[in-house]
């Protein structure tokens, strides 16, 4: 039997784009979905992105480098380097995204 797999990646917090792709997956009766990283950040999507992936049969879920950035900041015990604009940027994004994630999702 033929199996159809949708391979997704690089959503970067874009709910509108992922929603459109998920609707296409449903329309085309895809059997299985693989997500290959970068679901969250730098866009504003939070739990709603995970909810969309839950609507289709997502059997593979990998974290991308932006996903890792979020968790690195959340797990960090050291202070931010406020002299480094990249640290400040990722810290502010993490603060926003974390506020929009429920603990059950990650």
ChimeraX attribute file (.defattr): number of C-alpha atoms within 10 A of each C-alpha:
attribute: neighborCount
match mode: 1-to-1
recipient: residues
	/A:1	3
	/A:2	5
	/A:3	7
	/A:4	13
	/A:5	16
	/A:6	18
	/A:7	12
	/A:8	19
	/A:9	16
	/A:10	17
	/A:11	21
	/A:12	21
	/A:13	21
	/A:14	18
	/A:15	20
	/A:16	12
	/A:17	11
	/A:18	22
	/A:19	15
	/A:20	10
	/A:21	15
	/A:22	21
	/A:23	14
	/A:24	13
	/A:25	20
	/A:26	13
	/A:27	9
	/A:28	11
	/A:29	12
	/A:30	16
	/A:31	15
	/A:32	16
	/A:33	21
	/A:34	18
	/A:35	20
	/A:36	16
	/A:37	20
	/A:38	21
	/A:39	29
	/A:40	29
	/A:41	24
	/A:42	22
	/A:43	15
	/A:44	16
	/A:45	22
	/A:46	22
	/A:47	17
	/A:48	16
	/A:49	21
	/A:50	16
	/A:51	11
	/A:52	16
	/A:53	20
	/A:54	13
	/A:55	12
	/A:56	19
	/A:57	16
	/A:58	18
	/A:59	12
	/A:60	12
	/A:61	15
	/A:62	12
	/A:63	15
	/A:64	17
	/A:65	14
	/A:66	20
	/A:67	18
	/A:68	15
	/A:69	21
	/A:70	21
	/A:71	14
	/A:72	14
	/A:73	19
	/A:74	13
	/A:75	9
	/A:76	10
	/A:77	8
	/A:78	7
	/A:79	8
	/A:80	13
	/A:81	11
	/A:82	11
	/A:83	8
	/A:84	9
	/A:85	10
	/A:86	11
	/A:87	16
	/A:88	14
	/A:89	12
	/A:90	19
	/A:91	20
	/A:92	14
	/A:93	20
	/A:94	23
	/A:95	13
	/A:96	17
	/A:97	20
	/A:98	16
	/A:99	11
	/A:100	14
	/A:101	16
	/A:102	10
	/A:103	9
	/A:104	6
	/A:105	9
	/A:106	8
